[in-house]
Amino acid sequence: MSAGGVFKRLPPLAGWLLALFFIFTQPAVAQDSGSLLDQLRLGSMQDRELAIEALGSDSHNLKLLQALQDGKLFDFKAEAKLVVGQESALGYQLSDPLSGAPLTDVERGAVGKINLNNKLRGVLRKTIAQLQLNDADPVLRLVAVQTLADDIDDKAVILLRDHLAQEVEPDIKTAINKMLLLQDINSTDKDQRIAAIAALKDLDSQDVVNKLQAIIEKDSDGNFVENDSDVRNLAEAALIKIRDRMQAYAVAETVFFGLSLGAVLVLSAIGLAITFGVMGVINMAHGELMMLGAYTTYVMQQIMPNYLGTALIVSIPVAFIVAALVGVAIERGIIRFLYGRPLETLLATFGVSLFLQQTVRSIFSPLNRSVSTPEWMSGSWQINDFLSLTWNRFYILIFCLLVFTALLQILKRTKLGLEVRAVAQNRGMARAMGIPTARVDAMTFGLGSGIAGVAGVALSQITNVGPNLGQAYIVDSFMVVVFGGVGNLFGTLVAGFTLGIANKVLEPYAGAVLAKILVLVFIILFIQKKPRGLFPQKGRAAES
């Protein structure tokens, strides 16, 4: 029904009264809004606090409050009104704080910034959080819940209880529920406190641990802070349950970091396992081939600075090709003349490693180079407050398994792989069967070197890229190969992961350096018992 129809059905006096109500209330609303802005512009800090709280009752004021929080709300002195200012060539580009409509460009002296103190900033954060609680973006809603939880009061509790029923995101519901349960522990109702503790024992949160720990604390006189023994006993039982899970998470995290370290060791050793196992060559330049892969990643990021993820992916085949070509050149130019002379081979490859280091220093300088991590590899996967897995380590672990699988397929399903296995088992018989062992040696060395380059791509994401990068991993690579069994890829995989986990298990108790020493001592003792490693090479030439 239209407004005119309503007035016709009312008595004349009532109609006039209703008309007067509409006439006088609309300006009043505008006047209230205008007075709040004036209060924010000209009032004292206490007046501004009241104005902020009043403006927080309307979601249309969110942009204004955010501008105030960001330090972009100004007093436009010429027109005596609040404006939002964005920096421009002249000074500030002004816009309306409510509608966002552009106004004019002014010099910096034409406006004065609306200042806040620490108390007002806290009130402003909470007010904005209350408005963002109903935002369509779940990320903003979660941030709002966390902001309210940092300084929770009775008003925030009521707001969160009302919002809990309509929230659909599980993570946000869990966060709200946790905050409300933590508040219920402070209740005077014993049953409510017990119910809250019973529910909190299933949540993995440091806030919960701190709250429960406070319940069972004693004061300076040795008396319990909490007088109710039932509440204390329940809190202690809940703490025991949570700490049991914390220990399990700590073990899981140690295993993960051990596997990630093992993945790095496997990547650095898997190429060496091929060259050392097939050719019997102790390649001291293997670490420098990894260094070339890391520098290849750096160069690719310089070529594609705006596409870090693409540059990293492209670096994988490019690093393989670069390191493989250098490896073939080393084999054809030096090593093929030194077969059967292990000491000379070791010294020659050591000289090659020094040459490669100095070459890199001459081209890129002796300083470490920064290789950026793509956004999708940054940060960590936060499972709960007690367990988080870093994405870069996770991706390196997956990458290691992919490289291992690809190499295994090459050795099992390709002609080159068949020839490599034949030469590894019995070089003389392979030569007698017509296999070109010289070409196989070159291709094998190139394959092992290429994988070292690929390992360098992975290392560039977790360590500094510099001329000495390879030296940190060459000894560990030989340890993995010898421990796993010379020439056995599966043994290299198992040995790498085993040594990685062993290092991470020992580090909290012995420190990083002593942990490595203990692992080295263990390998020495193990080799005394099983000289050919965990998975010794089989075949007629195994004893040769």
Secondary structure as UniProt FT lines:
FT   HELIX           3..9
FT   HELIX           12..42
FT   HELIX           45..55
FT   TURN            56..57
FT   HELIX           59..61
FT   HELIX           62..69
FT   TURN            70..71
FT   STRAND          73..76
FT   TURN            77..80
FT   STRAND          81..87
FT   STRAND          92..95
FT   TURN            97..99
FT   STRAND          102..106
FT   HELIX           108..110
FT   STRAND          111..113
FT   HELIX           118..132
FT   TURN            133..134
FT   HELIX           138..150
FT   HELIX           154..164
FT   TURN            165..166
FT   HELIX           170..184
FT   TURN            185..186
FT   HELIX           190..200
FT   TURN            201..202
FT   HELIX           206..215
FT   TURN            220..221
FT   HELIX           229..279
FT   TURN            284..285
FT   HELIX           286..303
FT   TURN            305..306
FT   HELIX           308..333
FT   HELIX           335..337
FT   TURN            339..340
FT   HELIX           342..364
FT   HELIX           375..377
FT   STRAND          380..384
FT   TURN            385..386
FT   STRAND          387..390
FT   HELIX           391..413
FT   HELIX           415..425
FT   HELIX           427..432
FT   TURN            433..434
FT   HELIX           437..459
FT   TURN            460..462
FT   TURN            467..470
FT   HELIX           471..484
FT   TURN            486..487
FT   HELIX           489..510
FT   HELIX           512..529
FT   TURN            531..532
FT   TURN            540..543
//
